[in-house]
């Protein structure tokens, strides 16, 4: 836990201030807002942590800026989910691995959902495979953690409020680390 806590803290200390293209929030603010939404809905500590860390793959990437602008899918869900699997249980890592599939599922099954997506989410959706077939939707929902991934995805979409009063960076990192310790 000591080493993984240091890595998480360092990632957010070094890259937490990076902004999402067109979203008005930083990586750390988005992570915190997503975690707060999970907590408010009574999610387990593991799912709360998944909400906090769902985009950690962006921070682990060596690429600068927003890759979708250049037509590149950085596969952040795989980078982050596989990294988290080396530290935490599947209850944390699997929803992270599946949150992009959840977006594709929601776009397919709830046509109005696409209209709620930001420009960057729409851009990335096309790079990530777009809508699912009926068979893909059935296969996705049959997977363990699919429902958690869908919940995570809905929080992800709502966690982009630039006007929300946010604790200091140090307070946010401390809150994240306390939750991570609880999930070990």
PADOGU-310565 format. One record per atom (N, C-alpha, C): x, y, z negated; residue in three letters. Coordinates in steps of 0.1 Angstrom, whole numbers, padded with zeros to 4 digits, always signed. Example, Ala and Ser with C-alpha at 12.3 -4.5 7.8 and 13.67 -1.06 7.14 Angstrom:
2
+0132-0057-0078ALA/+0123-0045-0078ALA/+0132-0033-0078ALA/+0128-0022-0071SER/+0137-0011-0071SER/+0129+0000-0079SER/
END
This chain:
184
+0008-0012+0000UNK/+0000+0000+0000UNK/+0009+0013+0000UNK/+0020+0012-0007UNK/+0028+0024-0008UNK/+0033+0029+0006UNK/+0038+0020+0014UNK/+0043+0023+0027UNK/+0031+0028+0036UNK/+0020+0020+0036UNK/+0009+0024+0045UNK/+0003+0037+0041UNK/+0003+0040+0028UNK/-0002+0053+0023UNK/+0007+0064+0028UNK/+0020+0062+0027UNK/+0029+0072+0032UNK/+0027+0075+0047UNK/+0025+0064+0054UNK/+0024+0066+0069UNK/+0011+0074+0072UNK/+0000+0070+0065UNK/-0013+0077+0067UNK/-0011+0092+0064UNK/-0005+0095+0052UNK/-0003+0108+0048UNK/+0005+0116+0057UNK/+0016+0110+0062UNK/+0025+0117+0071UNK/+0018+0119+0085UNK/+0011+0110+0090UNK/+0003+0112+0102UNK/-0006+0124+0102UNK/-0013+0125+0091UNK/-0023+0136+0090UNK/-0016+0149+0086UNK/-0005+0148+0079UNK/+0003+0160+0076UNK/+0009+0166+0089UNK/+0015+0157+0097UNK/+0021+0161+0110UNK/+0012+0164+0121UNK/+0001+0156+0123UNK/-0007+0158+0134UNK/-0022+0161+0131UNK/-0025+0163+0119UNK/-0039+0165+0115UNK/-0045+0178+0120UNK/-0036+0188+0123UNK/-0040+0201+0127UNK/-0043+0202+0143UNK/-0040+0190+0150UNK/-0043+0190+0164UNK/-0058+0191+0166UNK/-0061+0200+0176UNK/-0075+0202+0180UNK/-0080+0192+0190UNK/-0093+0188+0189UNK/-0099+0181+0200UNK/-0103+0191+0211UNK/-0100+0188+0223UNK/-0103+0197+0234UNK/-0118+0200+0234UNK/-0122+0213+0233UNK/-0135+0217+0234UNK/-0144+0214+0222UNK/-0139+0208+0211UNK/-0147+0204+0200UNK/-0148+0214+0189UNK/-0137+0222+0187UNK/-0137+0232+0177UNK/-0133+0227+0163UNK/-0128+0214+0162UNK/-0124+0209+0150UNK/-0110+0202+0152UNK/-0103+0201+0141UNK/-0090+0194+0141UNK/-0092+0179+0139UNK/-0082+0171+0141UNK/-0082+0157+0139UNK/-0086+0154+0124UNK/-0080+0161+0115UNK/-0082+0159+0101UNK/-0096+0163+0097UNK/-0101+0175+0102UNK/-0114+0179+0099UNK/-0125+0170+0104UNK/-0123+0165+0116UNK/-0132+0155+0122UNK/-0132+0143+0114UNK/-0121+0138+0110UNK/-0120+0125+0102UNK/-0128+0127+0089UNK/-0125+0138+0082UNK/-0132+0141+0070UNK/-0147+0142+0071UNK/-0151+0149+0082UNK/-0166+0151+0084UNK/-0172+0137+0087UNK/-0166+0129+0094UNK/-0171+0116+0098UNK/-0172+0107+0085UNK/-0162+0108+0077UNK/-0162+0101+0064UNK/-0173+0106+0055UNK/-0175+0119+0055UNK/-0185+0124+0046UNK/-0199+0120+0051UNK/-0201+0119+0064UNK/-0214+0114+0069UNK/-0217+0100+0065UNK/-0206+0092+0066UNK/-0207+0078+0062UNK/-0210+0077+0047UNK/-0204+0084+0039UNK/-0206+0084+0024UNK/-0220+0089+0021UNK/-0225+0099+0028UNK/-0239+0104+0025UNK/-0249+0094+0029UNK/-0246+0085+0038UNK/-0256+0075+0042UNK/-0254+0062+0034UNK/-0245+0062+0024UNK/-0244+0050+0015UNK/-0236+0039+0021UNK/-0227+0042+0031UNK/-0218+0032+0036UNK/-0209+0026+0026UNK/-0205+0014+0028UNK/-0195+0008+0019UNK/-0182+0016+0020UNK/-0173+0015+0010UNK/-0160+0021+0011UNK/-0152+0018+0023UNK/-0153+0005+0028UNK/-0146+0001+0040UNK/-0151+0008+0052UNK/-0164+0009+0053UNK/-0170+0016+0065UNK/-0167+0031+0064UNK/-0167+0037+0052UNK/-0163+0051+0050UNK/-0149+0053+0055UNK/-0140+0043+0052UNK/-0126+0044+0056UNK/-0125+0043+0071UNK/-0133+0034+0077UNK/-0133+0032+0091UNK/-0137+0046+0098UNK/-0147+0052+0092UNK/-0152+0065+0097UNK/-0141+0075+0096UNK/-0134+0076+0085UNK/-0122+0085+0084UNK/-0112+0082+0095UNK/-0109+0070+0097UNK/-0097+0066+0105UNK/-0100+0062+0119UNK/-0112+0063+0124UNK/-0116+0058+0137UNK/-0108+0064+0149UNK/-0103+0076+0147UNK/-0095+0082+0158UNK/-0080+0082+0155UNK/-0075+0074+0145UNK/-0061+0074+0142UNK/-0052+0070+0154UNK/-0058+0062+0163UNK/-0050+0059+0175UNK/-0045+0071+0183UNK/-0053+0082+0182UNK/-0048+0094+0189UNK/-0036+0100+0182UNK/-0035+0098+0168UNK/-0024+0103+0161UNK/-0012+0094+0162UNK/-0014+0081+0165UNK/-0003+0072+0167UNK/+0003+0073+0181UNK/-0005+0079+0190UNK/+0000+0080+0204UNK/+0011+0090+0205UNK/+0020+0088+0214UNK/+0031+0097+0217UNK/+0027+0107+0227UNK/+0015+0106+0232UNK/+0011+0116+0243UNK/+0006+0129+0236UNK/+0009+0139+0243UNK/+0005+0153+0239UNK/-0009+0157+0244UNK/-0016+0165+0237UNK/-0029+0170+0243UNK/-0040+0160+0243UNK/-0049+0163+0252UNK/-0061+0155+0254UNK/-0060+0147+0267UNK/-0057+0134+0266UNK/-0054+0126+0278UNK/-0065+0125+0288UNK/-0078+0127+0284UNK/-0089+0126+0293UNK/-0088+0137+0304UNK/-0083+0148+0300UNK/-0082+0159+0310UNK/-0073+0155+0322UNK/-0064+0146+0320UNK/-0055+0141+0330UNK/-0060+0128+0336UNK/-0072+0124+0332UNK/-0078+0112+0338UNK/-0072+0099+0332UNK/-0067+0100+0319UNK/-0061+0089+0313UNK/-0069+0084+0300UNK/-0072+0072+0299UNK/-0078+0066+0288UNK/-0066+0061+0279UNK/-0064+0067+0267UNK/-0053+0063+0259UNK/-0056+0050+0250UNK/-0068+0045+0252UNK/-0072+0033+0245UNK/-0070+0034+0230UNK/-0073+0046+0225UNK/-0071+0049+0211UNK/-0078+0039+0201UNK/-0089+0034+0205UNK/-0096+0025+0197UNK/-0088+0012+0194UNK/-0081+0007+0205UNK/-0073-0005+0203UNK/-0060-0002+0196UNK/-0054+0009+0199UNK/-0042+0013+0192UNK/-0045+0015+0177UNK/-0055+0022+0174UNK/-0059+0025+0160UNK/-0064+0012+0153UNK/-0073+0005+0159UNK/-0079-0007+0153UNK/-0069-0017+0150UNK/-0060-0020+0159UNK/-0050-0030+0157UNK/-0040-0026+0147UNK/-0037-0013+0146UNK/-0028-0008+0135UNK/-0035-0010+0122UNK/-0048-0006+0121UNK/-0055-0008+0108UNK/-0056-0022+0104UNK/-0057-0031+0113UNK/-0059-0045+0110UNK/-0046-0050+0103UNK/-0035-0044+0105UNK/-0023-0048+0099UNK/-0022-0043+0084UNK/-0031-0035+0080UNK/-0031-0029+0067UNK/-0044-0032+0059UNK/-0055-0032+0066UNK/-0068-0033+0059UNK/-0076-0045+0064UNK/-0088-0048+0059UNK/-0096-0059+0063UNK/-0103-0056+0076UNK/-0109-0066+0082UNK/-0117-0064+0094UNK/-0129-0055+0092UNK/-0134-0053+0080UNK/-0144-0044+0077UNK/-0140-0029+0080UNK/-0128-0027+0080UNK/-0122-0014+0083UNK/-0118-0013+0098UNK/-0111-0023+0102UNK/-0105-0023+0116UNK/-0115-0026+0127UNK/-0124-0035+0125UNK/-0133-0039+0136UNK/-0142-0027+0141UNK/-0149-0020+0132UNK/-0157-0009+0137UNK/-0148+0002+0144UNK/-0136+0003+0140UNK/-0127+0012+0148UNK/-0124+0007+0162UNK/-0121-0006+0162UNK/-0119-0012+0175UNK/-0131-0011+0184UNK/-0143-0011+0179UNK/-0155-0012+0186UNK/-0162+0001+0188UNK/-0157+0012+0183UNK/-0165+0024+0184UNK/-0167+0030+0198UNK/-0158+0027+0207UNK/-0159+0031+0221UNK/-0170+0022+0228UNK/-0169+0009+0225UNK/-0180+0000+0230UNK/-0194+0005+0225UNK/-0194+0009+0213UNK/-0207+0014+0207UNK/-0212+0027+0215UNK/-0203+0035+0219UNK/-0207+0047+0227UNK/-0213+0042+0240UNK/-0206+0033+0247UNK/-0211+0027+0259UNK/-0225+0021+0258UNK/-0226+0013+0246UNK/-0239+0007+0243UNK/-0250+0017+0241UNK/-0247+0028+0234UNK/-0257+0038+0231UNK/-0261+0045+0243UNK/-0252+0048+0252UNK/-0255+0055+0265UNK/-0264+0046+0273UNK/-0262+0034+0273UNK/-0270+0024+0281UNK/-0284+0022+0275UNK/-0285+0021+0262UNK/-0297+0017+0256UNK/-0306+0029+0252UNK/-0300+0041+0251UNK/-0307+0053+0247UNK/-0303+0064+0257UNK/-0310+0065+0268UNK/-0307+0074+0279UNK/-0304+0089+0274UNK/-0312+0093+0264UNK/-0310+0107+0260UNK/-0297+0109+0252UNK/-0291+0098+0248UNK/-0279+0099+0240UNK/-0268+0106+0248UNK/-0267+0103+0261UNK/-0256+0109+0269UNK/-0257+0124+0268UNK/-0269+0130+0267UNK/-0270+0145+0266UNK/-0265+0150+0253UNK/-0263+0142+0243UNK/-0258+0147+0230UNK/-0242+0147+0230UNK/-0236+0141+0240UNK/-0222+0139+0240UNK/-0215+0152+0244UNK/-0203+0155+0238UNK/-0195+0166+0242UNK/-0189+0164+0256UNK/-0184+0174+0262UNK/-0178+0173+0276UNK/-0166+0163+0275UNK/-0158+0163+0265UNK/-0147+0154+0264UNK/-0152+0139+0262UNK/-0163+0137+0254UNK/-0168+0124+0253UNK/-0174+0118+0266UNK/-0180+0127+0274UNK/-0185+0123+0287UNK/-0174+0119+0296UNK/-0163+0128+0296UNK/-0152+0125+0304UNK/-0145+0112+0300UNK/-0144+0109+0287UNK/-0138+0097+0283UNK/-0147+0085+0285UNK/-0160+0087+0285UNK/-0169+0076+0287UNK/-0167+0070+0301UNK/-0165+0078+0311UNK/-0163+0073+0324UNK/-0150+0065+0325UNK/-0139+0070+0318UNK/-0126+0063+0318UNK/-0127+0050+0311UNK/-0136+0049+0301UNK/-0137+0037+0292UNK/-0147+0027+0298UNK/-0152+0029+0310UNK/-0161+0019+0316UNK/-0175+0023+0318UNK/-0179+0035+0313UNK/-0193+0039+0316UNK/-0203+0030+0309UNK/-0215+0030+0315UNK/-0226+0022+0309UNK/-0223+0008+0310UNK/-0229+0000+0300UNK/-0228-0014+0300UNK/-0239-0021+0308UNK/-0237-0033+0313UNK/-0247-0041+0319UNK/-0256-0046+0307UNK/-0267-0052+0311UNK/-0276-0058+0301UNK/-0269-0069+0294UNK/-0262-0077+0301UNK/-0254-0088+0295UNK/-0243-0083+0285UNK/-0236-0072+0289UNK/-0226-0066+0280UNK/-0232-0061+0268UNK/-0244-0055+0269UNK/-0251-0050+0257UNK/-0255-0061+0247UNK/-0260-0072+0253UNK/-0263-0084+0244UNK/-0251-0090+0238UNK/-0240-0091+0245UNK/-0228-0096+0240UNK/-0222-0087+0229UNK/-0223-0074+0231UNK/-0218-0065+0221UNK/-0225-0066+0208UNK/-0239-0066+0209UNK/-0247-0066+0197UNK/-0246-0079+0189UNK/-0241-0090+0196UNK/-0239-0103+0190UNK/-0226-0103+0182UNK/-0218-0094+0184UNK/-0205-0094+0177UNK/-0206-0090+0162UNK/-0198-0096+0153UNK/-0198-0091+0140UNK/-0193-0076+0140UNK/-0198-0068+0131UNK/-0195-0054+0130UNK/-0200-0045+0141UNK/-0208-0050+0150UNK/-0214-0042+0161UNK/-0223-0031+0155UNK/-0231-0035+0145UNK/-0240-0025+0139UNK/-0232-0014+0131UNK/-0221-0018+0125UNK/-0213-0009+0118UNK/-0206+0001+0128UNK/-0202-0005+0140UNK/-0196+0003+0150UNK/-0206+0014+0156UNK/-0219+0010+0157UNK/-0229+0019+0162UNK/-0231+0030+0152UNK/-0232+0027+0139UNK/-0233+0037+0128UNK/-0221+0046+0129UNK/-0209+0041+0130UNK/-0197+0048+0131UNK/-0197+0058+0142UNK/-0202+0053+0154UNK/-0202+0061+0166UNK/-0212+0073+0164UNK/-0223+0071+0157UNK/-0233+0082+0155UNK/-0227+0092+0146UNK/-0219+0088+0136UNK/-0212+0098+0127UNK/-0202+0105+0135UNK/-0194+0098+0143UNK/-0184+0104+0151UNK/-0190+0116+0159UNK/-0201+0113+0165UNK/-0207+0124+0174UNK/-0212+0136+0166UNK/-0215+0134+0153UNK/-0220+0145+0145UNK/-0209+0152+0137UNK/-0198+0147+0137UNK/-0187+0152+0129UNK/-0178+0162+0136UNK/-0184+0171+0142UNK/-0177+0181+0150UNK/-0182+0195+0147UNK/-0184+0198+0135UNK/-0190+0211+0131UNK/-0178+0221+0127UNK/-0175+0230+0135UNK/-0164+0239+0132UNK/-0167+0249+0121UNK/-0180+0251+0117UNK/-0184+0260+0107UNK/-0185+0254+0093UNK/-0183+0241+0092UNK/-0184+0235+0079UNK/-0173+0238+0070UNK/-0175+0243+0058UNK/-0164+0246+0048UNK/-0157+0233+0045UNK/-0144+0233+0047UNK/-0135+0222+0046UNK/-0125+0224+0035UNK/-0123+0213+0026UNK/-0113+0214+0016UNK/-0099+0217+0023UNK/-0089+0219+0014UNK/-0075+0222+0020UNK/-0070+0209+0025UNK/-0060+0210+0033UNK/-0053+0198+0039UNK/-0048+0188+0028UNK/-0042+0194+0018UNK/-0038+0185+0007UNK/-0049+0178+0000UNK/-0060+0185-0002UNK/-0072+0178-0008UNK/-0078+0167+0001UNK/-0078+0170+0014UNK/-0083+0160+0024UNK/-0075+0148+0024UNK/-0062+0150+0024UNK/-0053+0138+0025UNK/-0054+0130+0012UNK/-0055+0137+0000UNK/-0056+0130-0012UNK/-0069+0122-0013UNK/-0080+0128-0008UNK/-0093+0121-0007UNK/-0092+0108+0002UNK/-0085+0110+0013UNK/-0083+0098+0022UNK/-0075+0087+0015UNK/-0064+0091+0009UNK/-0056+0081+0003UNK/-0062+0074-0009UNK/-0071+0081-0017UNK/-0078+0075-0027UNK/-0088+0064-0022UNK/-0095+0068-0011UNK/-0104+0058-0004UNK/-0096+0046+0001UNK/-0085+0049+0007UNK/-0076+0038+0013UNK/-0072+0029+0001UNK/-0068+0034-0010UNK/-0064+0026-0021UNK/-0075+0017-0026UNK/-0087+0023-0026UNK/-0099+0015-0030UNK/-0102+0003-0021UNK/-0098+0005-0008UNK/-0101-0005+0002UNK/-0090-0016+0003UNK/-0079-0015-0004UNK/-0068-0024-0003UNK/-0072-0037-0010UNK/
END
